[in-house]
Amino acid sequence: MATTDAGLASDAHDKPGHGHSDHGHGDHDHDHPSYLAHHFDTPEQQFDSGKLGMWLFLVTEVLFFSGMFCAYAIFRSWRPEVFEGCSQFLNTKLGAINTGVLLFSSFTMAWGVRCAQKEQHKLLTVMLATTLSCATVFLGVKAIEYSHKWHLGLLPAGLFSYDPANLHPEGGPNYLAWICAPFIAITIGVAIWLVVSFLRGAKFQFECAKPLFVVCLFFFVGVGLGTILESGADKEHSSHDTVAVSDAHGSEPGEGHAAVEGHDSHADAVASTDAEPATDHSTDLALIERLASDSTNTGLKADLEARKMQSELASGGIVYDVVDDTSATVAHAEDNVLRPSRAGVFFSIYYCMTGIHAIHILAGIGVMVWLLVRSVRKDFNHNYFGPVDYVGLYWHIVDMIWIYLFPLMYLIR
């Protein structure tokens, strides 16, 4: 009986789930590499499962942005002239620079995946730092673009307050300072971390802080680049307004235009042109008003109302000398386009799509910082490079979305 009990105890001890022998995987755990999760048998199985999960996530991202692209297409089909007119306020040079930066970052990210496969850890760190630098340059340029539009009042519907007569509004909050403040704080924090780790001789922390500090500095490179391009666009726009006003009113170059901005000279030119028709046609206008007082002269009443409307538009700095709308002046078209109820819709879509894209850029930066730290720690090898590949796929999708956003928002006129 004792022998039987001993045998049963031995059998129970050998069964799975009993005792310490099979609590884990025994000898199998001893051969299990640290980077391989316990629910996978091989690194290949783990990589394929992770890549499938990433592709499923990216499908949801594509569907998410597809909804916004559909909204863009619908609103543009309703008001094509609004989208064409408002897109002129977007700096194509800034958009082109950001497009080139993101395309180059896709190249460095793909190169980083190859470095992880070949266990080139130092080069992988360089590639990740380069990709991060491109991302921060993108955000720096975007900070200039956003702050400039906010200062002009080119805001979403309900907040749109752009005034064509005041191209250089004074006062108001410093939007650029508010946008740059978090990046300034992060840069100072990384600089302190770099100095402290160097003084303490913490080699690993120093190797992590060094590329991250360079990445932070590249944000301000983007800010500087955006400032140069934006200021150049402003000068070009002002000179274009001055020349257009001079040509429209037949005045000679240099007559009162050098001392004032484009819209000030525009108002003076409009005032001078309004004085002449008032003198030449005052008798005709008085006669029309007298005849229109008769209730039977409906045609003359309509003509008088049209003349009054034209006078009001001219007094507001808008010239509309033609009857046929197909040959209307640019100034009149801009007046229709820049109504808050219309232009606000365009800028609502613009900020929604580009803002959410910028949030995805920030998310990518956070994940790549994690990869950079692991790269310095030499966690990746030819059997385990999945995280770098997954983040690379995400980054390529983010870049591809911008490749669609850039022409739709900036180029189609």
Secondary structure, DSSP 8 states (H G I E B T S, - for coil): -HHHHHHHHHHHHHSTTSTTTTSS-THHHHTS-TTS-TT-SSHHHHHHHHHHHHHHHHHHHHHHHHHHHHHHHHHHHH-HHHHHHHGGGS-HHHHHHHHHHHHHHHHHHHHHHHHHHTT-HHHHHHHHHHHHHHHHHHHHHHHHHHHHHHHHT--STTT----TT-SS---S--HHHHHHHHHHHHHHHHHHHHHHHHHHT-HHHHHHHHHHHHHHHHHHHHHHHHHHHHHHHHHHHHHHHHHHHHHHHT--TTSS-SSS-HHHHHHHHHHHHHHHHHHHSHHHHHHHHHHHTSTT-HHHHHHHHHHHHHHHHHHTT-----S-GGG--HHHHHHHHT-HHHHHHHHHHHHHHHHHHHHHHHHHHHHHHHHHHHHHTT---SS--HHHHHHHHHHHHHHHHHHHHHIIIII--
